[in-house]
Structure formats: structure tokens, C-alpha cells
Amino acid sequence: MYYISALNMSSCCAYCTDTRSWFTRKQHLNRCKPVHHGDKLFACTVCDRLFTTKKGLDCHKLTTHIGETLYVCNVCVKCFKSPQHLKAHMNIHSNKYKCNECGKCCRSNQQLAVHRRHHTGEKPFGCSICSKAFKTADYLVAHSRIHSGEKPFECGVCSKRFTQAGSLVVHSRIHRGEKPYNCQMCDKAFGSSGDLTKHMRVHTGEKPYKCHMCDKAFSRAGHINAHMRVHTGDKPYKCSLCNKSFGTSTNVQKHKIRYHSKTRPYHCPYCGKLFSTNDELKIHIYIHTGAKPYSCRHCSERFTRLEQLKSHLLKSHNEGTWLTCHICQKKFGRSGNLKDHVRRHESVKPYVCSDCPKCFCTSGELKLHQSVHSDVKRFCCSLCDKSFRHARTVRNHFKRCSDI
């Protein structure tokens, strides 16, 4: 692997310090500075449109205002501003640098070598801090900013900073209100081609990210990264209040609201049970209304909760991942249920009551027990406002109260 060094460079941009911001020529250094501030110093003399770099202005003239002496490709009619650029382009049509795997033609032998890495999987540029490797030096430079925390590209409007120039370009469209990428199947528009690509999967149903352990597929890379933690058991996000770990940052926030927040502003209109979030209340109301919004794609079965559907898919259609107890071989659909089960085998009771010496295998059992010591009555009747400690007590009361 190759590790990049900036020791042989001569001039450094004051706004960024990675290897791409060192230059051997002063004019190259001067081109870098406007990018950080979002300055647009180059104006088109035909339409007065502004550009950050002269190269961007030249590309605009070539593609929009073809009124100057151009060098035109006689095969694809593409235009170039110099004979050298045209000559390099002609290599694509001459098949001089052609990939034997897919037939793609490149402009140079160096470009072909980089392209071949997509087939071989070769990643010669390794990060000296972590174990990640990349196909090109540019990718490594962008990755290195994760470790250094550098964000050399600054928005000239809101001063927000970015690790890559491309991210700044996309961000700047928010201030200008530009959404140049339009969906051809609906009326939605997007600020970047990547966002449009992700959106198109809603229409096509494409799920390019497949799990190599259970063949489950996802439409976004972030979703499969979160899914892989089901197999690895990795839980990198910890609650700052009780040190409990979770697979996603979203679950940490939900946990804090549910277990550490004392406010429960949402109450059930049917039985008076109180909830911390509106989502919890909505799921609970399904019990009273009988609604079953989750349907099985293989049969006519419907379910009140998503967890019930996943359990059904595992048991009835063998879809999903079984988690097996290494002691009795019992299978579970959720990693949390498996952990609770294993604790019973090992007689481990990590949840200790703060008011008495009793211990419990699960947090749910401890929570139910703690109501014995507490005077808090979380369940109230919506008809008479009377409060109760337990859900079953308020249910029985509610039936009697509604008959009066």
C-alpha cells in the first residue's frame, strides 16, 4: 500500500492542510482560495453567469456558448479548447486503452489502471490510522479528514464547513434554492445527483445493498450498516445516563425519552395509560381499535406491531435471521430476547432494585417490581380521572366505570 506524504510540496493553502491543498505553482494555490469562501470571481461575458474557478467558466463556455474556435471530435462531436485535450479524448474511440473485462475505453493508461481496480477490488491506498483502504489517492485524502476533523471548505453565506469541495457545492444550492436534478417519474427535484439516485429506488424498487449473511437487501448503504449490527452484535451508541448500548443513535434518543424522561404527556383516550412519545401512544391504541396495519407479503395474515410481523415471517415463511441459544438451541427473532433467555440459563440477574435486595433478569421485570415501592400511579381512567399503579387494574376499573 502507498501512504501519501506532503513533504515534497512547496506551497500550502492557508484554509486547508491536507495533501490536496499543497501546490507546486502559485497560480494553482490562488485557484484554491475562492473555493473555501464560495467566491465566484469569474464571469461569463455572454450571459454574466458567475463561477468559482476559471476552469468552471471555460467548461460553461464550451458547453453553452459555442462561438469560439474549438477542436471538435469527428466521432462524437464533443468540443475541446485545445488540441492536446482532443488528442487525449480520441484515445477513447481508438480503443487504445480498453478494459478487457467490460470493454470500457479510457483516455490514458493511468485512467485504465484506476478503472481496473473496480474489477479486481484492489485498494492500494491504505489509511495509516485505521484499517481502511481505497482505490485512489483522492478517496484516501477525503477519508483522512475524518481522523483529523478538518473541514477546509467554508460556505460564504452561513459559514458551515465541509470536508470536501463537492459537499460545499451541493450545500450552496440550498441558499440559491437550486434543485437541478428532476425525477422523471414524479414532480420531485433534488439538489444533488446522489439524492436523485436514492429517490429513484422508490419507483424502481431497487435494493442494491445486500447482506452477505442473510441475503436481506436494502436501498441505502446506511440501512445495511445498521442491519449488520444484528449479526455482529455491535452496539456503538451508549446512553450517557445509564450506559446502556444501542445499535443506532435514534434508538438512544428513544431510550432516553422512554426511560429517563419523567414527563408523559400522551394519554390513551380508551384506558388512560400515559406515554412519553406519540409513537408509543399510536401503537398502543391499536389494541383498542383492533387495527392491524402490518400485512404479510406471503399470506393474508395481518399484525398490530412490526415485531409481530417479523416473528411471523421467521416462523411461518423462514424469512429473516434466526438467533439460536448455544445452550438449549432455542431460536429467537430478536437479539434482546436471546440475551434475556441466556441470562436465565446462567442465573444472571443484573437488574437490582434500589429499594430492596431483589434482583431480576430483565429491565421489564424490575420496572414492574418497582411499582410496589413507588406511589406513582401511571395509569388513569379517562372517564373519572382515578389513577392506578398497574395496567390490569385500570382495565378492570374502566370496564366497570363505563357500565355505570
SULURJO-V442279 format. One line per field, one symbol per residue. ss: DSSP state (@ for helix, = for strand, . for the rest). burial: # if it has 16 or more other C-alpha atoms within 10 Angstrom, else .. A space follows every 50 residues. Layout:
ss: ???
burial: ???
This chain:
ss: .=........==......@@@==..@@@@@@@@@@@@....==......= =..@@@@@@@@@@@......==......==..@@@@@@@@@@@@...=.. ....=...@@@@@@@@@@@@....==......==..@@@@@@@@@@@@.. ..==......==..@@@@@@@@@@@@....==......==..@@@@@@@@ @@@@....==......==..@@@@@@@@@@@@....==......==..@@ @@@@@@@@@@.....==.....===..@@@@@@@@@@@@....==..... .==..@@@@@@@@@@@@.....==......==..@@@@@@@@@@@@.... ==......==..@@@@@@@@........==......==..@@@@@@@@@@ @@@.
burial: ...........##.##.######.....#..#######...#.......# ####..##..##........#.......###....#..####....###. ....###....#..##......#####.....#####..######....# ######....#####..##.##........#.......####...#..## ........#.......###....#..##........##......####.. .#..#.##.......###..#######...#..##........#...... .####...######.....####........##....#..##........ #.......####...#...........#####....#####..##.##.. ....
